[in-house]
Amino acid sequence: MISSAVFSRYARSLADVVLETGQEAAVDRDLATYREMFLAVPALLEALDSPAIPRDTKARILSQVMTQYPVHQTAANFLRILLEHNRIRHFHQIHDCYIKTVDERRGILSAQVTASDPLTGEQLSALRDGLARATGRSVTLSVKTDPALIGGLIVQVGSTIYDGSVRTQLAVMKQRLMS
């Protein structure tokens, strides 16, 4: 298994180039497109990673895909490097790490929110604003629902978790009653 330090090294290198040259928007868009493509057609990523396919054939496949779905030169070079260094199979993890790296350098904080029910736009906006005031940074939210929470929210910002779910409150009450 490849370590997250390797993902981080590739992500930081790309972030250095992209932020230094002001290409964030184009590269972000292109990598998001390729992420969707690799998710929609997993066989493509498998072929690019397959040891049974010669390296030059894989390079031709990637070039043909990039001809069909053009990308910024920096994104194209990045994809070629991942292919040449046999890291293309880790594209999703490296892309995630790249997004986190760029956000950190822009001063944007990422928060994962788990709610019992879908949140309205107004609720999301209020939560984002509250977290921004508390942290002093811009915040992006990644939201998912989990009906098992019964009610409330769990918010994770970095390694800190704020658990305001009814499920946790009931578990705490149960512990207190049992002691």
DRENDO-1510 file (C-alpha; in Angstrom, 1 decimal, always signed):
<recs>
REC; n; res; u; v; w
REC; 1; MET; +0.0; +0.0; +0.0 .
REC; 2; ILE; +1.3; +3.4; -0.9 .
REC; 3; SER; +1.6; +5.9; +1.9 .
REC; 4; SER; -0.3; +9.2; +2.0 .
REC; 5; ALA; +3.1; +11.0; +2.0 .
REC; 6; VAL; +3.5; +10.0; -1.6 .
REC; 7; PHE; +0.0; +11.4; -2.4 .
REC; 8; SER; +0.9; +14.5; -0.6 .
REC; 9; ARG; +4.2; +14.9; -2.5 .
REC; 10; TYR; +2.5; +14.7; -5.9 .
REC; 11; ALA; -0.3; +17.0; -4.7 .
REC; 12; ARG; +2.0; +19.6; -3.3 .
REC; 13; SER; +4.2; +19.6; -6.5 .
REC; 14; LEU; +1.1; +20.2; -8.6 .
REC; 15; ALA; -0.2; +22.9; -6.2 .
REC; 16; ASP; +3.1; +24.7; -6.3 .
REC; 17; VAL; +3.0; +24.9; -10.1 .
REC; 18; VAL; -0.6; +25.8; -10.4 .
REC; 19; LEU; -0.7; +28.5; -7.8 .
REC; 20; GLU; +2.6; +30.0; -9.0 .
REC; 21; THR; +1.3; +30.3; -12.5 .
REC; 22; GLY; -2.3; +31.2; -11.7 .
REC; 23; GLN; -3.7; +28.2; -13.5 .
REC; 24; GLU; -5.9; +26.9; -10.6 .
REC; 25; ALA; -9.3; +27.3; -12.3 .
REC; 26; ALA; -8.3; +25.5; -15.5 .
REC; 27; VAL; -6.4; +22.7; -13.8 .
REC; 28; ASP; -9.1; +22.2; -11.1 .
REC; 29; ARG; -11.8; +22.0; -13.8 .
REC; 30; ASP; -9.7; +19.5; -15.9 .
REC; 31; LEU; -8.8; +17.3; -13.0 .
REC; 32; ALA; -12.5; +17.3; -11.8 .
REC; 33; THR; -13.5; +16.2; -15.4 .
REC; 34; TYR; -11.0; +13.4; -15.4 .
REC; 35; ARG; -12.1; +12.3; -11.9 .
REC; 36; GLU; -15.7; +12.0; -13.2 .
REC; 37; MET; -14.5; +10.2; -16.2 .
REC; 38; PHE; -12.4; +7.7; -14.2 .
REC; 39; LEU; -15.4; +7.1; -11.9 .
REC; 40; ALA; -17.8; +6.7; -14.8 .
REC; 41; VAL; -15.5; +4.4; -16.8 .
REC; 42; PRO; -13.4; +2.5; -14.2 .
REC; 43; ALA; -12.1; +0.2; -17.0 .
REC; 44; LEU; -10.1; +3.2; -18.4 .
REC; 45; LEU; -8.2; +3.7; -15.1 .
REC; 46; GLU; -7.7; -0.1; -14.8 .
REC; 47; ALA; -6.3; -0.2; -18.4 .
REC; 48; LEU; -3.9; +2.7; -17.6 .
REC; 49; ASP; -2.8; +0.9; -14.5 .
REC; 50; SER; -2.6; -2.7; -15.9 .
REC; 51; PRO; +0.9; -4.3; -15.9 .
REC; 52; ALA; -0.3; -6.4; -18.9 .
REC; 53; ILE; -0.5; -3.4; -21.2 .
REC; 54; PRO; +2.8; -2.0; -22.4 .
REC; 55; ARG; +3.7; +1.5; -21.2 .
REC; 56; ASP; +3.8; +3.0; -24.7 .
REC; 57; THR; +0.3; +1.7; -25.3 .
REC; 58; LYS; -1.0; +3.2; -22.1 .
REC; 59; ALA; +0.6; +6.5; -23.1 .
REC; 60; ARG; -1.2; +6.4; -26.5 .
REC; 61; ILE; -4.5; +5.6; -24.7 .
REC; 62; LEU; -4.1; +8.6; -22.4 .
REC; 63; SER; -3.1; +10.8; -25.4 .
REC; 64; GLN; -6.2; +9.7; -27.3 .
REC; 65; VAL; -8.4; +10.4; -24.3 .
REC; 66; MET; -6.8; +13.9; -23.9 .
REC; 67; THR; -7.4; +14.5; -27.6 .
REC; 68; GLN; -11.1; +13.7; -27.1 .
REC; 69; TYR; -11.3; +15.6; -23.8 .
REC; 70; PRO; -8.6; +18.4; -24.0 .
REC; 71; VAL; -7.0; +19.6; -20.8 .
REC; 72; HIS; -4.7; +22.4; -19.8 .
REC; 73; GLN; -1.0; +21.6; -20.5 .
REC; 74; THR; -0.2; +21.5; -16.8 .
REC; 75; ALA; -3.0; +19.0; -16.1 .
REC; 76; ALA; -1.9; +16.9; -19.1 .
REC; 77; ASN; +1.7; +16.8; -17.9 .
REC; 78; PHE; +0.5; +15.8; -14.4 .
REC; 79; LEU; -1.6; +12.9; -15.8 .
REC; 80; ARG; +1.4; +11.8; -17.9 .
REC; 81; ILE; +3.7; +11.9; -14.8 .
REC; 82; LEU; +1.2; +9.8; -12.8 .
REC; 83; LEU; +1.1; +7.3; -15.7 .
REC; 84; GLU; +4.9; +7.2; -16.1 .
REC; 85; HIS; +5.5; +6.8; -12.4 .
REC; 86; ASN; +2.8; +4.1; -12.0 .
REC; 87; ARG; +0.7; +6.3; -9.8 .
REC; 88; ILE; -2.3; +6.7; -12.0 .
REC; 89; ARG; -4.2; +4.1; -10.0 .
REC; 90; HIS; -4.0; +6.6; -7.1 .
REC; 91; PHE; -5.4; +9.5; -9.1 .
REC; 92; HIS; -8.5; +9.9; -6.8 .
REC; 93; GLN; -6.4; +10.0; -3.6 .
REC; 94; ILE; -3.8; +12.4; -5.1 .
REC; 95; HIS; -6.6; +14.6; -6.4 .
REC; 96; ASP; -8.2; +14.7; -3.0 .
REC; 97; CYS; -4.9; +15.7; -1.5 .
REC; 98; TYR; -4.3; +18.3; -4.2 .
REC; 99; ILE; -7.7; +19.9; -3.4 .
REC; 100; LYS; -6.9; +20.0; +0.3 .
REC; 101; THR; -3.5; +21.5; -0.3 .
REC; 102; VAL; -4.8; +24.2; -2.6 .
REC; 103; ASP; -7.6; +25.1; -0.2 .
REC; 104; GLU; -5.1; +25.3; +2.7 .
REC; 105; ARG; -2.9; +27.7; +0.7 .
REC; 106; ARG; -5.9; +29.8; -0.2 .
REC; 107; GLY; -6.9; +29.9; +3.5 .
REC; 108; ILE; -10.1; +27.8; +2.9 .
REC; 109; LEU; -11.1; +25.4; +5.6 .
REC; 110; SER; -13.0; +22.2; +4.7 .
REC; 111; ALA; -15.6; +20.9; +7.1 .
REC; 112; GLN; -17.5; +17.6; +6.8 .
REC; 113; VAL; -21.1; +17.8; +8.0 .
REC; 114; THR; -23.3; +14.8; +8.7 .
REC; 115; ALA; -27.0; +15.6; +9.3 .
REC; 116; SER; -29.9; +13.4; +10.1 .
REC; 117; ASP; -32.0; +15.1; +7.3 .
REC; 118; PRO; -31.0; +17.1; +4.3 .
REC; 119; LEU; -30.2; +20.7; +5.2 .
REC; 120; THR; -31.8; +23.7; +3.5 .
REC; 121; GLY; -29.7; +26.3; +1.7 .
REC; 122; GLU; -30.4; +28.7; +4.6 .
REC; 123; GLN; -29.2; +26.2; +7.2 .
REC; 124; LEU; -26.1; +25.5; +5.2 .
REC; 125; SER; -25.4; +29.2; +4.8 .
REC; 126; ALA; -25.9; +29.8; +8.5 .
REC; 127; LEU; -23.6; +26.8; +9.4 .
REC; 128; ARG; -20.9; +28.0; +6.9 .
REC; 129; ASP; -21.1; +31.6; +8.3 .
REC; 130; GLY; -20.9; +30.3; +11.9 .
REC; 131; LEU; -17.9; +28.2; +11.2 .
REC; 132; ALA; -16.2; +31.0; +9.3 .
REC; 133; ARG; -16.7; +33.3; +12.3 .
REC; 134; ALA; -15.4; +30.7; +14.7 .
REC; 135; THR; -12.3; +29.9; +12.7 .
REC; 136; GLY; -11.6; +33.2; +11.0 .
REC; 137; ARG; -11.3; +31.5; +7.6 .
REC; 138; SER; -13.5; +30.8; +4.6 .
REC; 139; VAL; -15.2; +27.4; +4.9 .
REC; 140; THR; -16.4; +24.9; +2.4 .
REC; 141; LEU; -18.9; +22.2; +3.5 .
REC; 142; SER; -19.1; +18.6; +2.4 .
REC; 143; VAL; -22.5; +17.4; +3.5 .
REC; 144; LYS; -24.0; +13.9; +3.9 .
REC; 145; THR; -27.0; +12.6; +5.6 .
REC; 146; ASP; -27.3; +9.7; +8.1 .
REC; 147; PRO; -30.8; +9.0; +9.4 .
REC; 148; ALA; -29.2; +7.0; +12.3 .
REC; 149; LEU; -28.3; +10.3; +13.9 .
REC; 150; ILE; -32.0; +10.8; +14.7 .
REC; 151; GLY; -31.5; +14.6; +14.8 .
REC; 152; GLY; -28.8; +17.2; +15.0 .
REC; 153; LEU; -25.4; +17.4; +13.3 .
REC; 154; ILE; -21.9; +16.1; +13.5 .
REC; 155; VAL; -19.3; +18.6; +12.1 .
REC; 156; GLN; -15.7; +17.7; +11.6 .
REC; 157; VAL; -13.2; +20.4; +11.0 .
REC; 158; GLY; -9.7; +19.0; +10.6 .
REC; 159; SER; -9.2; +16.5; +13.4 .
REC; 160; THR; -11.8; +18.2; +15.7 .
REC; 161; ILE; -15.3; +16.7; +15.8 .
REC; 162; TYR; -18.3; +18.6; +17.1 .
REC; 163; ASP; -21.1; +16.1; +17.8 .
REC; 164; GLY; -24.5; +17.6; +18.4 .
REC; 165; SER; -26.5; +14.5; +17.3 .
REC; 166; VAL; -29.4; +13.2; +19.2 .
REC; 167; ARG; -27.9; +9.7; +18.9 .
REC; 168; THR; -24.9; +10.8; +20.9 .
REC; 169; GLN; -26.9; +12.7; +23.5 .
REC; 170; LEU; -29.1; +9.6; +24.1 .
REC; 171; ALA; -26.0; +7.5; +24.5 .
REC; 172; VAL; -24.5; +9.9; +27.0 .
REC; 173; MET; -27.9; +9.9; +28.9 .
REC; 174; LYS; -27.9; +6.1; +28.9 .
REC; 175; GLN; -24.3; +6.1; +30.4 .
REC; 176; ARG; -25.3; +8.5; +33.1 .
REC; 177; LEU; -28.4; +6.5; +34.0 .
REC; 178; MET; -26.4; +3.3; +34.1 .
REC; 179; SER; -23.7; +4.7; +36.4 .
</recs>
